[in-house]
């Protein structure tokens, strides 16, 4: 499974629905993620990909769509 599919799988689990056809939709504006779900997302991504994504450095505009989450994870992996 590639990185994008793994990230989408994590998002699907946290959000509780399949978001694979909503890769550019803002899940904060759509009410799909709240602050607690965001923390869960960051922790799951850190665990799965062995990256550091501190909540204190979280910028919602960089993480607000599935495609942006994938891009951010890719950049943190290096």
mmJSON file of the N, C-alpha and C atoms, coordinates in Angstrom:
{"data_MODEL":{"atom_site":{
"group_PDB":["ATOM","ATOM","ATOM","ATOM","ATOM","ATOM","ATOM","ATOM","ATOM","ATOM","ATOM","ATOM","ATOM","ATOM","ATOM","ATOM","ATOM","ATOM","ATOM","ATOM","ATOM","ATOM","ATOM","ATOM","ATOM","ATOM","ATOM","ATOM","ATOM","ATOM","ATOM","ATOM","ATOM","ATOM","ATOM","ATOM","ATOM","ATOM","ATOM","ATOM","ATOM","ATOM","ATOM","ATOM","ATOM","ATOM","ATOM","ATOM","ATOM","ATOM","ATOM","ATOM","ATOM","ATOM","ATOM","ATOM","ATOM","ATOM","ATOM","ATOM","ATOM","ATOM","ATOM","ATOM","ATOM","ATOM","ATOM","ATOM","ATOM","ATOM","ATOM","ATOM","ATOM","ATOM","ATOM","ATOM","ATOM","ATOM","ATOM","ATOM","ATOM","ATOM","ATOM","ATOM","ATOM","ATOM","ATOM","ATOM","ATOM","ATOM","ATOM","ATOM","ATOM","ATOM","ATOM","ATOM","ATOM","ATOM","ATOM","ATOM","ATOM","ATOM","ATOM","ATOM","ATOM","ATOM","ATOM","ATOM","ATOM","ATOM","ATOM","ATOM","ATOM","ATOM","ATOM","ATOM","ATOM","ATOM","ATOM","ATOM","ATOM","ATOM","ATOM","ATOM","ATOM","ATOM","ATOM","ATOM","ATOM","ATOM","ATOM","ATOM","ATOM","ATOM","ATOM","ATOM","ATOM","ATOM","ATOM","ATOM","ATOM","ATOM","ATOM","ATOM","ATOM","ATOM","ATOM","ATOM","ATOM","ATOM","ATOM","ATOM","ATOM","ATOM","ATOM","ATOM","ATOM","ATOM","ATOM","ATOM","ATOM","ATOM","ATOM","ATOM","ATOM","ATOM","ATOM","ATOM","ATOM","ATOM","ATOM","ATOM","ATOM","ATOM","ATOM","ATOM","ATOM","ATOM","ATOM","ATOM","ATOM","ATOM","ATOM","ATOM","ATOM","ATOM","ATOM","ATOM","ATOM","ATOM","ATOM","ATOM","ATOM","ATOM","ATOM","ATOM","ATOM","ATOM","ATOM","ATOM","ATOM","ATOM","ATOM","ATOM","ATOM","ATOM","ATOM","ATOM","ATOM","ATOM","ATOM","ATOM","ATOM","ATOM","ATOM","ATOM","ATOM","ATOM","ATOM","ATOM","ATOM","ATOM","ATOM","ATOM","ATOM","ATOM","ATOM","ATOM","ATOM","ATOM","ATOM","ATOM","ATOM","ATOM"],
"id":[1,2,3,4,5,6,7,8,9,10,11,12,13,14,15,16,17,18,19,20,21,22,23,24,25,26,27,28,29,30,31,32,33,34,35,36,37,38,39,40,41,42,43,44,45,46,47,48,49,50,51,52,53,54,55,56,57,58,59,60,61,62,63,64,65,66,67,68,69,70,71,72,73,74,75,76,77,78,79,80,81,82,83,84,85,86,87,88,89,90,91,92,93,94,95,96,97,98,99,100,101,102,103,104,105,106,107,108,109,110,111,112,113,114,115,116,117,118,119,120,121,122,123,124,125,126,127,128,129,130,131,132,133,134,135,136,137,138,139,140,141,142,143,144,145,146,147,148,149,150,151,152,153,154,155,156,157,158,159,160,161,162,163,164,165,166,167,168,169,170,171,172,173,174,175,176,177,178,179,180,181,182,183,184,185,186,187,188,189,190,191,192,193,194,195,196,197,198,199,200,201,202,203,204,205,206,207,208,209,210,211,212,213,214,215,216,217,218,219,220,221,222,223,224,225,226,227,228,229,230,231,232,233,234],
"type_symbol":["N","C","C","N","C","C","N","C","C","N","C","C","N","C","C","N","C","C","N","C","C","N","C","C","N","C","C","N","C","C","N","C","C","N","C","C","N","C","C","N","C","C","N","C","C","N","C","C","N","C","C","N","C","C","N","C","C","N","C","C","N","C","C","N","C","C","N","C","C","N","C","C","N","C","C","N","C","C","N","C","C","N","C","C","N","C","C","N","C","C","N","C","C","N","C","C","N","C","C","N","C","C","N","C","C","N","C","C","N","C","C","N","C","C","N","C","C","N","C","C","N","C","C","N","C","C","N","C","C","N","C","C","N","C","C","N","C","C","N","C","C","N","C","C","N","C","C","N","C","C","N","C","C","N","C","C","N","C","C","N","C","C","N","C","C","N","C","C","N","C","C","N","C","C","N","C","C","N","C","C","N","C","C","N","C","C","N","C","C","N","C","C","N","C","C","N","C","C","N","C","C","N","C","C","N","C","C","N","C","C","N","C","C","N","C","C","N","C","C","N","C","C","N","C","C","N","C","C","N","C","C","N","C","C"],
"label_atom_id":["N","CA","C","N","CA","C","N","CA","C","N","CA","C","N","CA","C","N","CA","C","N","CA","C","N","CA","C","N","CA","C","N","CA","C","N","CA","C","N","CA","C","N","CA","C","N","CA","C","N","CA","C","N","CA","C","N","CA","C","N","CA","C","N","CA","C","N","CA","C","N","CA","C","N","CA","C","N","CA","C","N","CA","C","N","CA","C","N","CA","C","N","CA","C","N","CA","C","N","CA","C","N","CA","C","N","CA","C","N","CA","C","N","CA","C","N","CA","C","N","CA","C","N","CA","C","N","CA","C","N","CA","C","N","CA","C","N","CA","C","N","CA","C","N","CA","C","N","CA","C","N","CA","C","N","CA","C","N","CA","C","N","CA","C","N","CA","C","N","CA","C","N","CA","C","N","CA","C","N","CA","C","N","CA","C","N","CA","C","N","CA","C","N","CA","C","N","CA","C","N","CA","C","N","CA","C","N","CA","C","N","CA","C","N","CA","C","N","CA","C","N","CA","C","N","CA","C","N","CA","C","N","CA","C","N","CA","C","N","CA","C","N","CA","C","N","CA","C","N","CA","C","N","CA","C","N","CA","C","N","CA","C","N","CA","C","N","CA","C","N","CA","C"],
"label_alt_id":[null,null,null,null,null,null,null,null,null,null,null,null,null,null,null,null,null,null,null,null,null,null,null,null,null,null,null,null,null,null,null,null,null,null,null,null,null,null,null,null,null,null,null,null,null,null,null,null,null,null,null,null,null,null,null,null,null,null,null,null,null,null,null,null,null,null,null,null,null,null,null,null,null,null,null,null,null,null,null,null,null,null,null,null,null,null,null,null,null,null,null,null,null,null,null,null,null,null,null,null,null,null,null,null,null,null,null,null,null,null,null,null,null,null,null,null,null,null,null,null,null,null,null,null,null,null,null,null,null,null,null,null,null,null,null,null,null,null,null,null,null,null,null,null,null,null,null,null,null,null,null,null,null,null,null,null,null,null,null,null,null,null,null,null,null,null,null,null,null,null,null,null,null,null,null,null,null,null,null,null,null,null,null,null,null,null,null,null,null,null,null,null,null,null,null,null,null,null,null,null,null,null,null,null,null,null,null,null,null,null,null,null,null,null,null,null,null,null,null,null,null,null,null,null,null,null,null,null,null,null,null,null,null,null],
"label_comp_id":["UNK","UNK","UNK","UNK","UNK","UNK","UNK","UNK","UNK","UNK","UNK","UNK","UNK","UNK","UNK","UNK","UNK","UNK","UNK","UNK","UNK","UNK","UNK","UNK","UNK","UNK","UNK","UNK","UNK","UNK","UNK","UNK","UNK","UNK","UNK","UNK","UNK","UNK","UNK","UNK","UNK","UNK","UNK","UNK","UNK","UNK","UNK","UNK","UNK","UNK","UNK","UNK","UNK","UNK","UNK","UNK","UNK","UNK","UNK","UNK","UNK","UNK","UNK","UNK","UNK","UNK","UNK","UNK","UNK","UNK","UNK","UNK","UNK","UNK","UNK","UNK","UNK","UNK","UNK","UNK","UNK","UNK","UNK","UNK","UNK","UNK","UNK","UNK","UNK","UNK","UNK","UNK","UNK","UNK","UNK","UNK","UNK","UNK","UNK","UNK","UNK","UNK","UNK","UNK","UNK","UNK","UNK","UNK","UNK","UNK","UNK","UNK","UNK","UNK","UNK","UNK","UNK","UNK","UNK","UNK","UNK","UNK","UNK","UNK","UNK","UNK","UNK","UNK","UNK","UNK","UNK","UNK","UNK","UNK","UNK","UNK","UNK","UNK","UNK","UNK","UNK","UNK","UNK","UNK","UNK","UNK","UNK","UNK","UNK","UNK","UNK","UNK","UNK","UNK","UNK","UNK","UNK","UNK","UNK","UNK","UNK","UNK","UNK","UNK","UNK","UNK","UNK","UNK","UNK","UNK","UNK","UNK","UNK","UNK","UNK","UNK","UNK","UNK","UNK","UNK","UNK","UNK","UNK","UNK","UNK","UNK","UNK","UNK","UNK","UNK","UNK","UNK","UNK","UNK","UNK","UNK","UNK","UNK","UNK","UNK","UNK","UNK","UNK","UNK","UNK","UNK","UNK","UNK","UNK","UNK","UNK","UNK","UNK","UNK","UNK","UNK","UNK","UNK","UNK","UNK","UNK","UNK","UNK","UNK","UNK","UNK","UNK","UNK","UNK","UNK","UNK","UNK","UNK","UNK"],
"label_asym_id":["A","A","A","A","A","A","A","A","A","A","A","A","A","A","A","A","A","A","A","A","A","A","A","A","A","A","A","A","A","A","A","A","A","A","A","A","A","A","A","A","A","A","A","A","A","A","A","A","A","A","A","A","A","A","A","A","A","A","A","A","A","A","A","A","A","A","A","A","A","A","A","A","A","A","A","A","A","A","A","A","A","A","A","A","A","A","A","A","A","A","A","A","A","A","A","A","A","A","A","A","A","A","A","A","A","A","A","A","A","A","A","A","A","A","A","A","A","A","A","A","A","A","A","A","A","A","A","A","A","A","A","A","A","A","A","A","A","A","A","A","A","A","A","A","A","A","A","A","A","A","A","A","A","A","A","A","A","A","A","A","A","A","A","A","A","A","A","A","A","A","A","A","A","A","A","A","A","A","A","A","A","A","A","A","A","A","A","A","A","A","A","A","A","A","A","A","A","A","A","A","A","A","A","A","A","A","A","A","A","A","A","A","A","A","A","A","A","A","A","A","A","A","A","A","A","A","A","A","A","A","A","A","A","A"],
"label_entity_id":["1","1","1","1","1","1","1","1","1","1","1","1","1","1","1","1","1","1","1","1","1","1","1","1","1","1","1","1","1","1","1","1","1","1","1","1","1","1","1","1","1","1","1","1","1","1","1","1","1","1","1","1","1","1","1","1","1","1","1","1","1","1","1","1","1","1","1","1","1","1","1","1","1","1","1","1","1","1","1","1","1","1","1","1","1","1","1","1","1","1","1","1","1","1","1","1","1","1","1","1","1","1","1","1","1","1","1","1","1","1","1","1","1","1","1","1","1","1","1","1","1","1","1","1","1","1","1","1","1","1","1","1","1","1","1","1","1","1","1","1","1","1","1","1","1","1","1","1","1","1","1","1","1","1","1","1","1","1","1","1","1","1","1","1","1","1","1","1","1","1","1","1","1","1","1","1","1","1","1","1","1","1","1","1","1","1","1","1","1","1","1","1","1","1","1","1","1","1","1","1","1","1","1","1","1","1","1","1","1","1","1","1","1","1","1","1","1","1","1","1","1","1","1","1","1","1","1","1","1","1","1","1","1","1"],
"label_seq_id":[1,1,1,2,2,2,3,3,3,4,4,4,5,5,5,6,6,6,7,7,7,8,8,8,9,9,9,10,10,10,11,11,11,12,12,12,13,13,13,14,14,14,15,15,15,16,16,16,17,17,17,18,18,18,19,19,19,20,20,20,21,21,21,22,22,22,23,23,23,24,24,24,25,25,25,26,26,26,27,27,27,28,28,28,29,29,29,30,30,30,31,31,31,32,32,32,33,33,33,34,34,34,35,35,35,36,36,36,37,37,37,38,38,38,39,39,39,40,40,40,41,41,41,42,42,42,43,43,43,44,44,44,45,45,45,46,46,46,47,47,47,48,48,48,49,49,49,50,50,50,51,51,51,52,52,52,53,53,53,54,54,54,55,55,55,56,56,56,57,57,57,58,58,58,59,59,59,60,60,60,61,61,61,62,62,62,63,63,63,64,64,64,65,65,65,66,66,66,67,67,67,68,68,68,69,69,69,70,70,70,71,71,71,72,72,72,73,73,73,74,74,74,75,75,75,76,76,76,77,77,77,78,78,78],
"pdbx_PDB_ins_code":[null,null,null,null,null,null,null,null,null,null,null,null,null,null,null,null,null,null,null,null,null,null,null,null,null,null,null,null,null,null,null,null,null,null,null,null,null,null,null,null,null,null,null,null,null,null,null,null,null,null,null,null,null,null,null,null,null,null,null,null,null,null,null,null,null,null,null,null,null,null,null,null,null,null,null,null,null,null,null,null,null,null,null,null,null,null,null,null,null,null,null,null,null,null,null,null,null,null,null,null,null,null,null,null,null,null,null,null,null,null,null,null,null,null,null,null,null,null,null,null,null,null,null,null,null,null,null,null,null,null,null,null,null,null,null,null,null,null,null,null,null,null,null,null,null,null,null,null,null,null,null,null,null,null,null,null,null,null,null,null,null,null,null,null,null,null,null,null,null,null,null,null,null,null,null,null,null,null,null,null,null,null,null,null,null,null,null,null,null,null,null,null,null,null,null,null,null,null,null,null,null,null,null,null,null,null,null,null,null,null,null,null,null,null,null,null,null,null,null,null,null,null,null,null,null,null,null,null,null,null,null,null,null,null],
"Cartn_x":[0.854,0.0,0.898,0.625,1.454,1.075,1.902,1.727,0.358,-0.055,-1.351,-2.484,-2.472,-3.517,-3.499,-2.317,-2.206,-2.761,-2.454,-2.98,-4.5,-5.015,-6.474,-7.13,-6.501,-7.049,-7.127,-6.097,-6.112,-7.223,-7.322,-8.383,-9.768,-9.965,-11.256,-11.64,-10.676,-10.937,-11.323,-10.589,-10.853,-12.165,-12.396,-13.594,-14.828,-14.636,-15.761,-16.49,-15.857,-16.432,-15.308,-15.612,-14.629,-14.489,-13.295,-13.062,-12.193,-11.992,-11.086,-11.545,-12.811,-13.298,-13.43,-12.861,-12.938,-11.537,-10.568,-9.164,-8.802,-9.622,-9.349,-10.385,-11.266,-12.285,-11.709,-12.058,-11.6,-12.419,-11.765,-12.552,-12.805,-12.176,-12.537,-13.796,-13.836,-15.028,-16.244,-16.019,-17.128,-17.522,-16.828,-17.172,-16.767,-15.831,-15.413,-14.332,-13.557,-12.528,-12.694,-12.596,-12.572,-11.2,-11.01,-9.686,-9.222,-10.128,-9.732,-9.368,-10.129,-9.827,-8.512,-8.202,-6.942,-5.76,-5.864,-4.803,-4.65,-5.769,-5.73,-5.053,-5.37,-4.759,-3.248,-2.804,-1.367,-0.661,-1.259,-0.654,-0.595,-1.66,-1.678,-0.633,-0.509,0.483,1.904,2.138,3.457,3.818,2.864,3.097,3.313,2.471,2.518,3.766,4.152,5.228,6.518,6.529,7.71,8.174,7.223,7.501,7.173,7.604,7.264,6.352,5.142,4.178,3.569,4.333,3.862,2.599,1.687,0.444,0.768,1.812,2.18,2.595,3.018,3.429,2.389,1.224,0.166,-0.439,-0.45,-1.09,-2.234,-3.436,-4.612,-4.663,-4.187,-4.213,-3.296,-2.319,-1.409,-1.914,-2.985,-3.481,-4.979,-5.597,-7.06,-7.716,-6.924,-7.498,-6.69,-7.276,-6.51,-5.24,-5.306,-4.107,-3.018,-3.402,-2.417,-1.816,-2.619,-2.095,-1.048,-1.362,-0.411,0.878,0.766,1.941,2.76,2.076,2.78,3.52,2.887,3.547,4.764,4.619,5.749,6.914,6.594,7.656,8.32,7.566,8.124,8.953,8.625,9.428,10.782,10.782,12.023,12.389],
"Cartn_y":[-1.18,0.0,1.24,2.168,3.365,4.358,5.389,6.361,7.023,7.439,8.113,7.206,5.96,5.022,4.821,4.79,4.623,5.841,7.037,8.258,8.291,7.961,7.946,6.933,5.79,4.781,5.329,6.024,6.63,7.672,8.53,9.547,8.912,7.878,7.193,6.664,6.093,5.534,6.629,7.722,8.812,9.517,9.783,10.515,9.621,8.34,7.417,7.282,7.739,7.581,7.597,7.133,7.097,8.487,9.055,10.398,10.366,9.18,9.052,9.833,10.193,10.994,12.473,12.839,14.221,14.748,14.423,14.682,16.164,17.044,18.482,19.222,18.477,19.1,19.417,20.578,21.018,20.314,19.398,18.664,19.441,20.573,21.427,22.218,22.811,23.557,22.65,21.397,20.452,19.768,20.095,19.533,18.079,17.596,16.197,15.977,17.009,16.914,18.041,17.706,18.718,18.664,19.399,19.474,18.133,17.375,16.068,15.093,15.101,14.228,14.635,15.926,16.4,15.86,15.896,15.344,13.851,13.148,11.718,11.469,12.299,12.179,12.344,13.392,13.641,12.49,11.981,10.857,9.601,9.332,8.156,8.276,9.47,9.678,9.549,10.102,9.983,8.522,7.771,6.356,5.546,5.749,4.964,5.251,6.531,6.923,7.337,7.223,7.574,9.007,9.928,11.347,12.134,13.381,14.298,15.389,15.458,16.481,17.08,17.913,18.458,19.3,19.11,19.885,21.373,21.705,23.113,23.802,23.032,23.599,23.368,22.875,22.552,23.824,23.921,25.018,24.408,24.698,24.073,24.232,25.355,25.591,24.64,24.048,23.107,21.663,21.439,20.085,19.952,20.885,20.916,20.084,19.435,18.529,17.228,16.149,14.9,15.029,15.728,15.898,16.671,17.666,18.424,17.568,16.707,15.801,14.871,14.316,13.444,14.208,15.41,16.22,16.542,16.864,17.199,15.984,14.827,13.605,13.319,13.453,13.236,14.176,15.43,16.392,16.075,15.558,15.22,13.944,13.056,11.84,12.213,13.232,13.757,13.18],
"Cartn_z":[0.0,0.0,0.0,-0.9,-0.973,0.127,0.271,1.337,1.274,0.086,-0.062,0.421,0.041,0.461,1.972,2.551,3.999,4.743,4.242,4.856,4.732,3.56,3.354,4.282,4.479,5.389,6.817,7.264,8.6,8.687,7.679,7.664,7.664,6.859,6.816,8.191,8.891,10.219,11.203,11.2,12.147,11.824,10.544,10.134,10.155,9.889,9.93,8.605,7.541,6.207,5.182,3.992,2.919,2.308,2.415,1.885,0.628,0.062,-1.079,-2.315,-2.384,-3.516,-3.137,-1.976,-1.485,-1.156,-2.004,-1.684,-1.591,-2.145,-2.054,-1.215,-0.554,0.293,1.668,2.194,3.509,4.59,5.327,6.306,7.58,7.786,8.924,8.584,7.391,6.963,6.85,6.449,6.285,7.587,8.676,9.98,10.154,9.345,9.441,10.499,10.807,11.842,12.84,14.118,15.168,15.834,16.9,17.518,18.074,18.669,19.216,18.088,17.017,15.884,15.225,15.243,14.68,15.471,16.785,17.634,17.366,17.258,16.947,15.597,14.611,13.29,13.379,14.052,14.169,14.868,15.94,16.673,15.811,15.068,14.189,13.079,12.503,11.449,11.994,13.183,13.804,14.03,14.523,14.82,13.544,12.552,11.318,10.489,10.416,9.508,10.215,11.539,12.323,12.013,12.094,11.847,13.106,13.138,14.21,13.651,14.185,13.773,15.033,15.747,17.021,16.875,17.799,17.803,17.918,18.669,18.869,17.564,16.568,15.285,14.194,14.584,13.629,13.047,11.73,11.01,10.196,10.611,10.001,8.483,7.974,6.53,5.76,6.442,5.796,5.87,6.629,6.874,6.598,5.88,5.838,4.738,3.882,2.894,2.899,2.462,2.397,1.559,0.423,-0.399,0.339,1.128,1.902,3.009,3.612,4.636,4.012,2.851,2.157,1.863,1.34,1.005,2.248,3.34,4.581,5.116,5.094,5.555,4.687,3.372,2.47,2.805,3.1,3.419,4.756,5.704,7.021,6.973,6.045,5.89,5.293,4.45,3.922,2.622],
"occupancy":[1.0,1.0,1.0,1.0,1.0,1.0,1.0,1.0,1.0,1.0,1.0,1.0,1.0,1.0,1.0,1.0,1.0,1.0,1.0,1.0,1.0,1.0,1.0,1.0,1.0,1.0,1.0,1.0,1.0,1.0,1.0,1.0,1.0,1.0,1.0,1.0,1.0,1.0,1.0,1.0,1.0,1.0,1.0,1.0,1.0,1.0,1.0,1.0,1.0,1.0,1.0,1.0,1.0,1.0,1.0,1.0,1.0,1.0,1.0,1.0,1.0,1.0,1.0,1.0,1.0,1.0,1.0,1.0,1.0,1.0,1.0,1.0,1.0,1.0,1.0,1.0,1.0,1.0,1.0,1.0,1.0,1.0,1.0,1.0,1.0,1.0,1.0,1.0,1.0,1.0,1.0,1.0,1.0,1.0,1.0,1.0,1.0,1.0,1.0,1.0,1.0,1.0,1.0,1.0,1.0,1.0,1.0,1.0,1.0,1.0,1.0,1.0,1.0,1.0,1.0,1.0,1.0,1.0,1.0,1.0,1.0,1.0,1.0,1.0,1.0,1.0,1.0,1.0,1.0,1.0,1.0,1.0,1.0,1.0,1.0,1.0,1.0,1.0,1.0,1.0,1.0,1.0,1.0,1.0,1.0,1.0,1.0,1.0,1.0,1.0,1.0,1.0,1.0,1.0,1.0,1.0,1.0,1.0,1.0,1.0,1.0,1.0,1.0,1.0,1.0,1.0,1.0,1.0,1.0,1.0,1.0,1.0,1.0,1.0,1.0,1.0,1.0,1.0,1.0,1.0,1.0,1.0,1.0,1.0,1.0,1.0,1.0,1.0,1.0,1.0,1.0,1.0,1.0,1.0,1.0,1.0,1.0,1.0,1.0,1.0,1.0,1.0,1.0,1.0,1.0,1.0,1.0,1.0,1.0,1.0,1.0,1.0,1.0,1.0,1.0,1.0,1.0,1.0,1.0,1.0,1.0,1.0,1.0,1.0,1.0,1.0,1.0,1.0,1.0,1.0,1.0,1.0,1.0,1.0],
"B_iso_or_equiv":[0.0,0.0,0.0,0.0,0.0,0.0,0.0,0.0,0.0,0.0,0.0,0.0,0.0,0.0,0.0,0.0,0.0,0.0,0.0,0.0,0.0,0.0,0.0,0.0,0.0,0.0,0.0,0.0,0.0,0.0,0.0,0.0,0.0,0.0,0.0,0.0,0.0,0.0,0.0,0.0,0.0,0.0,0.0,0.0,0.0,0.0,0.0,0.0,0.0,0.0,0.0,0.0,0.0,0.0,0.0,0.0,0.0,0.0,0.0,0.0,0.0,0.0,0.0,0.0,0.0,0.0,0.0,0.0,0.0,0.0,0.0,0.0,0.0,0.0,0.0,0.0,0.0,0.0,0.0,0.0,0.0,0.0,0.0,0.0,0.0,0.0,0.0,0.0,0.0,0.0,0.0,0.0,0.0,0.0,0.0,0.0,0.0,0.0,0.0,0.0,0.0,0.0,0.0,0.0,0.0,0.0,0.0,0.0,0.0,0.0,0.0,0.0,0.0,0.0,0.0,0.0,0.0,0.0,0.0,0.0,0.0,0.0,0.0,0.0,0.0,0.0,0.0,0.0,0.0,0.0,0.0,0.0,0.0,0.0,0.0,0.0,0.0,0.0,0.0,0.0,0.0,0.0,0.0,0.0,0.0,0.0,0.0,0.0,0.0,0.0,0.0,0.0,0.0,0.0,0.0,0.0,0.0,0.0,0.0,0.0,0.0,0.0,0.0,0.0,0.0,0.0,0.0,0.0,0.0,0.0,0.0,0.0,0.0,0.0,0.0,0.0,0.0,0.0,0.0,0.0,0.0,0.0,0.0,0.0,0.0,0.0,0.0,0.0,0.0,0.0,0.0,0.0,0.0,0.0,0.0,0.0,0.0,0.0,0.0,0.0,0.0,0.0,0.0,0.0,0.0,0.0,0.0,0.0,0.0,0.0,0.0,0.0,0.0,0.0,0.0,0.0,0.0,0.0,0.0,0.0,0.0,0.0,0.0,0.0,0.0,0.0,0.0,0.0,0.0,0.0,0.0,0.0,0.0,0.0],
"pdbx_formal_charge":[null,null,null,null,null,null,null,null,null,null,null,null,null,null,null,null,null,null,null,null,null,null,null,null,null,null,null,null,null,null,null,null,null,null,null,null,null,null,null,null,null,null,null,null,null,null,null,null,null,null,null,null,null,null,null,null,null,null,null,null,null,null,null,null,null,null,null,null,null,null,null,null,null,null,null,null,null,null,null,null,null,null,null,null,null,null,null,null,null,null,null,null,null,null,null,null,null,null,null,null,null,null,null,null,null,null,null,null,null,null,null,null,null,null,null,null,null,null,null,null,null,null,null,null,null,null,null,null,null,null,null,null,null,null,null,null,null,null,null,null,null,null,null,null,null,null,null,null,null,null,null,null,null,null,null,null,null,null,null,null,null,null,null,null,null,null,null,null,null,null,null,null,null,null,null,null,null,null,null,null,null,null,null,null,null,null,null,null,null,null,null,null,null,null,null,null,null,null,null,null,null,null,null,null,null,null,null,null,null,null,null,null,null,null,null,null,null,null,null,null,null,null,null,null,null,null,null,null,null,null,null,null,null,null],
"auth_seq_id":[1,1,1,2,2,2,3,3,3,4,4,4,5,5,5,6,6,6,7,7,7,8,8,8,9,9,9,10,10,10,11,11,11,12,12,12,13,13,13,14,14,14,15,15,15,16,16,16,17,17,17,18,18,18,19,19,19,20,20,20,21,21,21,22,22,22,23,23,23,24,24,24,25,25,25,26,26,26,27,27,27,28,28,28,29,29,29,30,30,30,31,31,31,32,32,32,33,33,33,34,34,34,35,35,35,36,36,36,37,37,37,38,38,38,39,39,39,40,40,40,41,41,41,42,42,42,43,43,43,44,44,44,45,45,45,46,46,46,47,47,47,48,48,48,49,49,49,50,50,50,51,51,51,52,52,52,53,53,53,54,54,54,55,55,55,56,56,56,57,57,57,58,58,58,59,59,59,60,60,60,61,61,61,62,62,62,63,63,63,64,64,64,65,65,65,66,66,66,67,67,67,68,68,68,69,69,69,70,70,70,71,71,71,72,72,72,73,73,73,74,74,74,75,75,75,76,76,76,77,77,77,78,78,78],
"auth_comp_id":["UNK","UNK","UNK","UNK","UNK","UNK","UNK","UNK","UNK","UNK","UNK","UNK","UNK","UNK","UNK","UNK","UNK","UNK","UNK","UNK","UNK","UNK","UNK","UNK","UNK","UNK","UNK","UNK","UNK","UNK","UNK","UNK","UNK","UNK","UNK","UNK","UNK","UNK","UNK","UNK","UNK","UNK","UNK","UNK","UNK","UNK","UNK","UNK","UNK","UNK","UNK","UNK","UNK","UNK","UNK","UNK","UNK","UNK","UNK","UNK","UNK","UNK","UNK","UNK","UNK","UNK","UNK","UNK","UNK","UNK","UNK","UNK","UNK","UNK","UNK","UNK","UNK","UNK","UNK","UNK","UNK","UNK","UNK","UNK","UNK","UNK","UNK","UNK","UNK","UNK","UNK","UNK","UNK","UNK","UNK","UNK","UNK","UNK","UNK","UNK","UNK","UNK","UNK","UNK","UNK","UNK","UNK","UNK","UNK","UNK","UNK","UNK","UNK","UNK","UNK","UNK","UNK","UNK","UNK","UNK","UNK","UNK","UNK","UNK","UNK","UNK","UNK","UNK","UNK","UNK","UNK","UNK","UNK","UNK","UNK","UNK","UNK","UNK","UNK","UNK","UNK","UNK","UNK","UNK","UNK","UNK","UNK","UNK","UNK","UNK","UNK","UNK","UNK","UNK","UNK","UNK","UNK","UNK","UNK","UNK","UNK","UNK","UNK","UNK","UNK","UNK","UNK","UNK","UNK","UNK","UNK","UNK","UNK","UNK","UNK","UNK","UNK","UNK","UNK","UNK","UNK","UNK","UNK","UNK","UNK","UNK","UNK","UNK","UNK","UNK","UNK","UNK","UNK","UNK","UNK","UNK","UNK","UNK","UNK","UNK","UNK","UNK","UNK","UNK","UNK","UNK","UNK","UNK","UNK","UNK","UNK","UNK","UNK","UNK","UNK","UNK","UNK","UNK","UNK","UNK","UNK","UNK","UNK","UNK","UNK","UNK","UNK","UNK","UNK","UNK","UNK","UNK","UNK","UNK"],
"auth_asym_id":["A","A","A","A","A","A","A","A","A","A","A","A","A","A","A","A","A","A","A","A","A","A","A","A","A","A","A","A","A","A","A","A","A","A","A","A","A","A","A","A","A","A","A","A","A","A","A","A","A","A","A","A","A","A","A","A","A","A","A","A","A","A","A","A","A","A","A","A","A","A","A","A","A","A","A","A","A","A","A","A","A","A","A","A","A","A","A","A","A","A","A","A","A","A","A","A","A","A","A","A","A","A","A","A","A","A","A","A","A","A","A","A","A","A","A","A","A","A","A","A","A","A","A","A","A","A","A","A","A","A","A","A","A","A","A","A","A","A","A","A","A","A","A","A","A","A","A","A","A","A","A","A","A","A","A","A","A","A","A","A","A","A","A","A","A","A","A","A","A","A","A","A","A","A","A","A","A","A","A","A","A","A","A","A","A","A","A","A","A","A","A","A","A","A","A","A","A","A","A","A","A","A","A","A","A","A","A","A","A","A","A","A","A","A","A","A","A","A","A","A","A","A","A","A","A","A","A","A","A","A","A","A","A","A"],
"auth_atom_id":["N","CA","C","N","CA","C","N","CA","C","N","CA","C","N","CA","C","N","CA","C","N","CA","C","N","CA","C","N","CA","C","N","CA","C","N","CA","C","N","CA","C","N","CA","C","N","CA","C","N","CA","C","N","CA","C","N","CA","C","N","CA","C","N","CA","C","N","CA","C","N","CA","C","N","CA","C","N","CA","C","N","CA","C","N","CA","C","N","CA","C","N","CA","C","N","CA","C","N","CA","C","N","CA","C","N","CA","C","N","CA","C","N","CA","C","N","CA","C","N","CA","C","N","CA","C","N","CA","C","N","CA","C","N","CA","C","N","CA","C","N","CA","C","N","CA","C","N","CA","C","N","CA","C","N","CA","C","N","CA","C","N","CA","C","N","CA","C","N","CA","C","N","CA","C","N","CA","C","N","CA","C","N","CA","C","N","CA","C","N","CA","C","N","CA","C","N","CA","C","N","CA","C","N","CA","C","N","CA","C","N","CA","C","N","CA","C","N","CA","C","N","CA","C","N","CA","C","N","CA","C","N","CA","C","N","CA","C","N","CA","C","N","CA","C","N","CA","C","N","CA","C","N","CA","C","N","CA","C","N","CA","C","N","CA","C","N","CA","C","N","CA","C"],
"pdbx_PDB_model_num":[1,1,1,1,1,1,1,1,1,1,1,1,1,1,1,1,1,1,1,1,1,1,1,1,1,1,1,1,1,1,1,1,1,1,1,1,1,1,1,1,1,1,1,1,1,1,1,1,1,1,1,1,1,1,1,1,1,1,1,1,1,1,1,1,1,1,1,1,1,1,1,1,1,1,1,1,1,1,1,1,1,1,1,1,1,1,1,1,1,1,1,1,1,1,1,1,1,1,1,1,1,1,1,1,1,1,1,1,1,1,1,1,1,1,1,1,1,1,1,1,1,1,1,1,1,1,1,1,1,1,1,1,1,1,1,1,1,1,1,1,1,1,1,1,1,1,1,1,1,1,1,1,1,1,1,1,1,1,1,1,1,1,1,1,1,1,1,1,1,1,1,1,1,1,1,1,1,1,1,1,1,1,1,1,1,1,1,1,1,1,1,1,1,1,1,1,1,1,1,1,1,1,1,1,1,1,1,1,1,1,1,1,1,1,1,1,1,1,1,1,1,1,1,1,1,1,1,1,1,1,1,1,1,1]
}}}
